[in-house]
């Protein structure tokens, strides 16, 4: 959760600067702009003071506008830093979800509560969610997991490094590498972080 200016800067450093998204922001790339306004909205929502309330209203309106334009519906304070959205278009995440660091969410993904329930998925760090995946219910996904394209995940997978695919989803194999290392990206979150191996 972004509570301070340092948290906000660290999020921008991780999600935009290290990925080269400044160039994308200049050329109005939709996912870079969505991440920027999402994080600004979170910062002003969680910070205290009258200035932050006024700034929150402005940022929230910009965030809602870019959310409607891109089809990405990720509520504030759901995802920790390092969120990656490779493509825009139809991403729906329930406000009760909790998503860890360095997660990638592709288009046509739905993460939500089961019919009539209020409990939503809890997703660990370094999880890759492929296009068209559906995760729902009171489930938990361990760290460093891959969820394949069009998988329907309705139960917990607590073993780290699992590759999950199918309808209904099951473990098809294990992979020790995390998705962003495999793709040649680097992530860092300050002292004590063991994200770069």
MOZIMO-V107741 format. One record per backbone hydrogen bond with DSSP energy under -0.5 kcal/mol. CO is the residue of the C=O (numbers start at 1). NH is the residue of the N-H. E is the energy in kcal/mol with one decimal. If there is no record, write none. Layout:
BEGIN
CO,NH,E
CO,NH,E
END
This chain:
BEGIN
1,3,-0.8
4,8,-2.1
5,9,-2.6
6,10,-2.6
7,11,-2.3
8,12,-2.3
9,13,-2.8
10,14,-2.4
11,15,-3.0
12,16,-2.4
12,17,-2.0
13,18,-2.2
16,21,-3.2
16,22,-0.5
17,20,-1.5
20,23,-0.7
20,24,-0.7
21,25,-3.0
22,26,-2.1
23,27,-1.6
24,29,-3.2
25,28,-1.4
29,33,-2.1
30,34,-2.4
31,35,-2.4
32,36,-2.2
33,37,-2.3
34,38,-2.6
35,39,-2.5
36,40,-2.0
37,41,-2.2
38,42,-2.3
39,43,-2.3
40,44,-2.3
41,45,-2.0
42,46,-2.2
43,47,-1.9
49,53,-1.4
50,54,-1.9
51,55,-2.5
52,56,-2.5
53,57,-1.8
54,58,-1.7
55,59,-2.9
56,60,-3.2
57,61,-1.9
58,62,-1.9
59,63,-3.0
60,64,-2.8
61,65,-1.9
62,66,-2.4
63,67,-2.2
64,68,-2.3
65,69,-2.0
66,70,-2.1
67,71,-1.8
67,72,-0.9
70,89,-0.5
71,73,-0.6
71,91,-2.0
72,74,-0.6
73,75,-0.5
73,93,-2.6
75,78,-0.8
78,99,-2.4
81,102,-1.7
84,105,-2.6
89,108,-1.7
90,108,-0.9
90,109,-0.6
91,73,-3.9
92,111,-2.9
93,75,-0.5
94,97,-1.4
98,123,-3.5
99,80,-2.1
100,103,-0.6
101,126,-3.2
103,84,-2.7
104,129,-2.6
106,109,-0.6
107,132,-1.9
109,92,-2.6
110,112,-0.5
110,135,-2.7
111,94,-2.5
112,137,-1.5
114,117,-2.3
119,114,-0.7
121,98,-1.6
121,123,-0.5
122,141,-2.7
123,100,-1.5
124,100,-0.8
124,127,-0.5
125,144,-2.8
126,179,-0.5
127,104,-2.2
127,129,-0.5
128,130,-0.6
128,147,-3.2
129,106,-1.9
130,133,-1.5
131,150,-2.1
133,110,-2.1
134,153,-3.4
135,112,-2.5
137,139,-1.9
139,122,-2.1
140,157,-2.6
141,124,-1.9
142,145,-0.7
143,161,-1.6
145,128,-2.3
146,148,-0.6
146,164,-3.4
147,130,-2.9
148,151,-1.6
151,134,-2.9
151,153,-0.6
152,154,-0.7
152,169,-2.7
153,136,-2.1
157,142,-2.4
158,160,-0.7
159,162,-0.9
161,175,-2.8
162,146,-2.6
162,164,-0.6
163,172,-3.0
163,173,-1.0
164,148,-3.6
165,170,-2.1
166,152,-2.0
170,165,-2.3
173,163,-2.8
178,181,-0.8
178,182,-2.0
179,183,-1.4
180,185,-2.7
181,184,-1.5
190,193,-1.6
195,197,-0.7
END
